[in-house]
């Protein structure tokens, strides 16, 4: 049915069919995936050490979606629940990832109390392949490093697939295929954090198509300022920064988008939708890349002035307020905040030389000139504005413009409404009685 909302518009409201009783029992509020895993304690009296696929609700400790269970609750994993350590001994083998399911399926991963003095980390692989390129931005400017200034030992060439459609482009967006696999795990000591052993696993691949955009970080233009190791860690940190500032430009949360955690092609930043098939978040986020005060500048401000760890000296791993993320399949290892800041500034410098950025910059200046009414903005005013509001998002700017338009007296007289001033008895409009104005 359609219900009227503010402004006289009609909003469509959908309800479940009357034949479906208690529909909330069939929908999970924790996950939108059709397949989820319950972590079951087999030592619970109601479970009775049974791992036959049936489990009691009283023995369920947690629920994990299919896309994350292989990274946290694989067979042999050590998990912690309410201060007690458990070991996953078995799990129900799932159907192929992405298979269409008409209803929600809940499988089981069975755990028992453990006293092992080690913890586990999964060994995974991730490969992203561009299958359809919708937009492409080529860098036509000169490289920041001259041929005579190239280092004697440049960064080693990375392995790049020749069939990848994004090869040779500065940036682009399109449909990609994401293929993830957990092929084993390693045991680490609780005391020294040293690796004790490794084990292999045979788990199904998780492969799906989604929407993404990518940016080339130009390894040749950095010179000798970064080592190959720091360069890879900087790309990882910059990717996390993009995901963390995404909610400033698009209504989403940080785990709705993910980044490339593989070292297959570590010289580019890839941001893609976490939802199989794409959720449209990355497509909207792509519009904020090649523009002033966009996502790149927001990532630079986050890396430069993190309120939690900007004063730390000698530590470049960041914190959850800037580059650390709970969804990282590398468990926030291999991060370098300093290298990520160098790559972000070099990326912004190259973006400003592209034709797409220059066109958007002209439109941005014209819009700012129309709003201010005082001619072009001087560089000093622009710099002071950035320093006073380093993380102002386009959504916030849009709300402020709408609020200023609502408070404008001349426009409010025509529609007989103004925000913050319900009436103006001393003002008069043509063909409008004063009593009607005061009412």
CORTAZI-V956919 format. One record per residue. N is the residue number from 0. RES is the residue in one small letter. OMEGA is omega in radians with two decimals (999 if undefined). BURIAL is b if it has 24 or more other C-alpha atoms within 12 Angstrom, else e. D_CENTER is the distance of its C-alpha to the mean C-alpha in whole Angstrom. Layout:
n=<N;N>
res=<RES;RES>
omega=<OMEGA;OMEGA>
burial=<BURIAL;BURIAL>
d_center=<D_CENTER;D_CENTER>
This chain:
n=<0;1;2;3;4;5;6;7;8;9;10;11;12;13;14;15;16;17;18;19;20;21;22;23;24;25;26;27;28;29;30;31;32;33;34;35;36;37;38;39;40;41;42;43;44;45;46;47;48;49;50;51;52;53;54;55;56;57;58;59;60;61;62;63;64;65;66;67;68;69;70;71;72;73;74;75;76;77;78;79;80;81;82;83;84;85;86;87;88;89;90;91;92;93;94;95;96;97;98;99;100;101;102;103;104;105;106;107;108;109;110;111;112;113;114;115;116;117;118;119;120;121;122;123;124;125;126;127;128;129;130;131;132;133;134;135;136;137;138;139;140;141;142;143;144;145;146;147;148;149;150;151;152;153;154;155;156;157;158;159;160;161;162;163;164;165;166;167;168;169;170;171;172;173;174;175;176;177;178;179;180;181;182;183;184;185;186;187;188;189;190;191;192;193;194;195;196;197;198;199;200;201;202;203;204;205;206;207;208;209;210;211;212;213;214;215;216;217;218;219;220;221;222;223;224;225;226;227;228;229;230;231;232;233;234;235;236;237;238;239;240;241;242;243;244;245;246;247;248;249;250;251;252;253;254;255;256;257;258;259;260;261;262;263;264;265;266;267;268;269;270;271;272;273;274;275;276;277;278;279;280;281;282;283;284;285;286;287;288;289;290;291;292;293;294;295;296;297;298;299;300;301;302;303;304;305;306;307;308;309;310;311;312;313;314;315;316;317;318;319;320;321;322;323;324;325;326;327;328;329;330;331;332;333;334;335;336;337;338;339;340;341;342;343;344;345;346;347;348;349;350;351;352;353;354;355;356;357;358;359;360;361;362;363;364;365;366;367;368;369;370;371;372;373;374;375;376;377;378;379;380;381;382;383;384;385;386;387;388;389;390;391;392;393;394;395;396;397;398;399;400;401;402;403;404;405;406;407;408;409;410;411;412;413;414;415;416;417;418;419;420;421;422;423;424;425;426;427;428;429;430;431;432;433;434;435;436;437;438>
res=<x;x;x;x;x;x;x;x;x;x;x;x;x;x;x;x;x;x;x;x;x;x;x;x;x;x;x;x;x;x;x;x;x;x;x;x;x;x;x;x;x;x;x;x;x;x;x;x;x;x;x;x;x;x;x;x;x;x;x;x;x;x;x;x;x;x;x;x;x;x;x;x;x;x;x;x;x;x;x;x;x;x;x;x;x;x;x;x;x;x;x;x;x;x;x;x;x;x;x;x;x;x;x;x;x;x;x;x;x;x;x;x;x;x;x;x;x;x;x;x;x;x;x;x;x;x;x;x;x;x;x;x;x;x;x;x;x;x;x;x;x;x;x;x;x;x;x;x;x;x;x;x;x;x;x;x;x;x;x;x;x;x;x;x;x;x;x;x;x;x;x;x;x;x;x;x;x;x;x;x;x;x;x;x;x;x;x;x;x;x;x;x;x;x;x;x;x;x;x;x;x;x;x;x;x;x;x;x;x;x;x;x;x;x;x;x;x;x;x;x;x;x;x;x;x;x;x;x;x;x;x;x;x;x;x;x;x;x;x;x;x;x;x;x;x;x;x;x;x;x;x;x;x;x;x;x;x;x;x;x;x;x;x;x;x;x;x;x;x;x;x;x;x;x;x;x;x;x;x;x;x;x;x;x;x;x;x;x;x;x;x;x;x;x;x;x;x;x;x;x;x;x;x;x;x;x;x;x;x;x;x;x;x;x;x;x;x;x;x;x;x;x;x;x;x;x;x;x;x;x;x;x;x;x;x;x;x;x;x;x;x;x;x;x;x;x;x;x;x;x;x;x;x;x;x;x;x;x;x;x;x;x;x;x;x;x;x;x;x;x;x;x;x;x;x;x;x;x;x;x;x;x;x;x;x;x;x;x;x;x;x;x;x;x;x;x;x;x;x;x;x;x;x;x;x;x;x;x;x;x;x;x;x;x;x;x;x;x;x;x;x;x;x;x;x;x;x;x;x;x;x;x;x;x;x;x;x;x;x>
omega=<-3.12;-3.13;3.11;3.11;-3.09;3.13;3.13;-3.14;3.11;3.14;-3.14;3.11;-3.13;3.10;3.12;-3.14;-3.14;-3.14;3.14;-3.13;3.11;-3.09;-3.13;3.11;-3.10;-3.11;3.12;3.11;-3.14;-3.08;3.10;3.14;-3.12;-3.10;3.12;-3.13;2.99;3.04;-2.98;3.06;-3.09;3.10;3.12;-3.12;-3.12;3.13;3.05;3.10;-3.14;3.09;-3.06;3.13;3.10;-3.13;3.14;-3.11;-3.14;-3.12;-3.11;3.13;-3.08;3.12;-3.08;3.09;-3.06;-3.07;-3.09;-2.98;-3.10;3.12;-3.06;-3.02;3.08;3.12;-3.09;-3.11;3.05;3.14;3.14;3.13;3.13;3.08;3.13;-3.12;-3.13;3.07;3.11;-3.09;-3.11;3.07;3.13;-3.12;-3.04;3.00;3.12;-3.11;-3.14;3.11;-3.09;3.11;-3.12;-3.11;-3.13;-3.13;3.10;3.11;-3.04;2.95;-2.93;-3.07;3.07;3.13;-3.08;3.08;-3.12;-3.10;3.07;3.01;-2.99;3.03;-3.12;3.02;-3.00;3.08;-3.13;3.12;3.14;-3.11;3.10;-3.12;3.12;-3.13;-3.09;3.10;-3.08;3.10;3.14;3.13;-3.08;-3.12;3.13;3.12;-3.12;3.12;3.13;3.14;3.14;-3.11;3.13;-3.12;3.13;3.13;-3.12;3.13;-3.11;3.14;3.12;3.13;-3.12;3.13;-3.13;3.14;3.14;-3.09;-3.11;-3.10;3.12;-3.14;3.11;3.13;3.13;3.08;-3.13;-3.11;-3.14;3.02;-3.14;3.14;-3.12;-3.14;3.02;-3.03;3.12;3.08;3.13;3.12;-3.11;-3.12;3.09;-3.05;-3.04;-3.10;3.12;3.14;-3.12;-3.11;3.09;3.13;-3.14;3.10;3.08;-3.11;-3.11;3.09;3.04;-3.06;-3.14;3.10;3.13;-3.12;-3.08;2.91;-3.04;3.14;3.12;-3.09;3.04;-3.14;-3.10;-3.10;-3.13;-3.13;-3.09;-3.13;-3.12;3.01;3.10;3.12;3.12;3.12;3.11;3.11;3.10;3.08;3.10;3.14;3.13;3.09;3.09;3.13;3.09;-3.14;-3.09;3.12;3.14;3.12;3.08;-3.06;-3.09;3.08;-3.12;2.99;-2.98;-3.12;3.04;3.08;3.13;-3.12;-3.13;3.13;-3.11;3.03;3.14;3.09;-2.96;-3.12;3.11;3.08;3.14;3.08;-3.09;3.11;3.12;-3.13;3.09;-3.08;3.14;3.12;3.14;-3.11;-3.13;3.10;3.07;-3.13;3.12;-3.14;-3.12;-3.09;-3.07;3.10;3.07;-3.10;-3.13;-3.03;3.14;3.11;3.09;3.09;3.10;3.11;3.12;-3.14;-3.11;-2.99;3.05;-3.08;-3.07;-3.01;-3.14;-3.13;3.13;3.14;3.11;3.12;-3.09;-3.11;3.13;-3.11;3.13;3.13;-3.09;-2.97;3.12;-3.08;3.13;-3.12;-3.11;-3.13;3.02;3.09;3.06;2.96;3.10;3.08;3.09;-3.10;-3.13;3.12;3.10;3.11;3.10;3.13;-3.13;3.12;3.08;3.10;3.12;3.13;3.11;3.13;-3.12;3.12;3.13;-3.12;-3.13;3.13;-3.12;3.09;3.12;3.12;3.09;3.10;3.13;3.13;3.10;3.11;3.12;3.12;3.12;-3.13;-3.09;-3.13;-3.09;3.13;-3.10;3.11;3.11;3.11;-3.14;3.12;3.12;3.14;3.12;3.12;3.13;-3.13;-3.14;3.13;-3.03;-3.04;3.10;-3.06;3.06;3.11;3.12;3.08;3.13;3.10;3.12;3.10;3.12;3.12;3.09;3.10;3.14;-3.13;-3.12;-3.04;-3.05;3.12;-3.12;3.10;-3.09;-3.13;3.09;-3.13;3.08;-3.13;3.10;3.14;-3.01;-3.12;3.08;-3.02;-3.11;3.13;-3.14;3.03;-3.13;3.06;3.12;-3.13;-3.13;3.14;3.10;3.09;-3.11;3.11;999>
burial=<e;e;e;e;e;e;e;e;e;e;e;e;e;e;e;e;e;e;e;e;e;e;e;e;e;e;e;e;e;e;e;e;b;b;b;b;b;b;b;b;b;b;b;e;e;e;e;e;e;b;b;e;e;e;b;b;e;e;b;b;b;b;b;b;b;b;b;b;b;b;b;b;b;b;b;b;b;b;b;b;e;e;e;e;e;b;b;b;b;b;b;b;b;b;e;e;b;b;e;e;e;e;e;e;b;b;b;b;b;b;b;b;b;b;e;e;e;b;b;b;b;b;b;b;b;b;b;b;b;b;e;e;b;e;b;b;b;e;b;e;e;e;b;b;e;e;e;e;e;e;e;e;e;e;b;e;e;e;e;e;e;e;e;e;b;b;b;e;e;b;b;b;b;b;b;b;b;b;b;b;b;b;b;b;b;b;b;e;e;e;e;e;e;e;e;e;e;e;e;e;e;e;b;b;b;b;b;b;b;b;b;b;b;b;b;b;b;b;b;b;b;b;b;e;e;b;e;b;e;b;b;b;b;b;b;b;b;b;b;b;b;b;b;b;b;b;b;b;b;b;e;e;e;b;b;b;b;b;b;b;b;b;b;e;b;b;b;b;b;b;b;b;b;b;b;b;e;b;e;b;b;b;b;b;b;b;b;b;b;b;b;b;b;b;b;b;b;b;b;b;b;b;b;b;b;b;e;e;e;e;e;e;e;e;e;b;b;b;b;b;e;b;b;b;b;e;b;b;b;b;b;b;b;b;b;b;b;b;b;b;b;b;b;b;b;b;b;b;b;b;b;b;b;b;e;b;b;e;e;b;b;e;e;e;b;e;e;e;e;e;e;e;e;e;e;e;e;e;e;e;e;e;e;e;e;e;e;e;e;b;b;b;b;b;e;e;e;e;e;e;e;e;e;e;e;e;e;e;e;e;e;b;b;e;e;b;e;e;e;e;e;e;e;e;e;e;e;e;e;e;e;e;e;e;e;e;b;e;e>
d_center=<34;34;34;34;32;32;33;35;33;32;29;30;29;29;31;32;35;38;39;36;36;34;31;28;30;28;25;22;20;18;17;17;18;22;22;22;24;26;27;30;33;36;38;38;41;40;39;42;40;39;36;38;35;36;35;36;33;35;34;30;28;24;22;19;18;19;16;16;19;20;18;20;23;25;28;30;27;27;26;27;27;29;30;32;31;31;31;29;33;32;29;30;29;27;27;25;21;21;24;25;26;28;28;26;27;27;28;29;28;31;31;34;35;35;36;35;34;31;28;26;23;22;22;20;19;17;17;16;19;19;21;21;20;21;20;21;22;24;25;29;29;31;29;29;31;35;36;39;36;34;34;37;34;31;28;29;28;25;25;24;25;28;27;23;23;21;23;25;22;21;18;17;15;17;17;16;17;15;18;17;20;21;25;26;26;27;29;29;32;31;33;33;29;31;30;33;33;31;31;30;29;29;26;25;22;19;19;17;17;14;13;11;12;13;15;18;18;22;23;27;27;26;29;30;28;26;27;25;24;22;21;19;18;17;15;13;12;11;9;7;9;7;3;6;8;6;8;11;11;10;11;9;7;4;5;6;3;5;7;11;12;16;19;20;19;18;19;16;12;10;7;8;8;8;11;14;16;13;12;12;9;9;12;12;10;12;15;14;14;18;19;20;18;15;12;14;16;14;12;16;17;14;16;19;20;18;20;20;21;22;25;25;27;27;24;21;18;17;16;13;14;12;11;12;9;11;9;10;13;15;15;14;17;18;16;18;17;20;20;16;18;21;19;17;20;21;19;19;23;23;21;24;26;25;27;24;23;26;27;24;25;29;27;25;29;31;29;29;33;33;32;34;37;38;37;35;33;34;32;33;32;28;28;29;27;24;25;26;22;20;17;18;16;17;17;19;21;22;23;25;27;28;29;31;33;33;36;37;41;42;40;40;44;43;41;43;40;38;36;38;41;42;46;48;52;53;51;52;51;53;55;53;55;55;55;52;50;50;49>
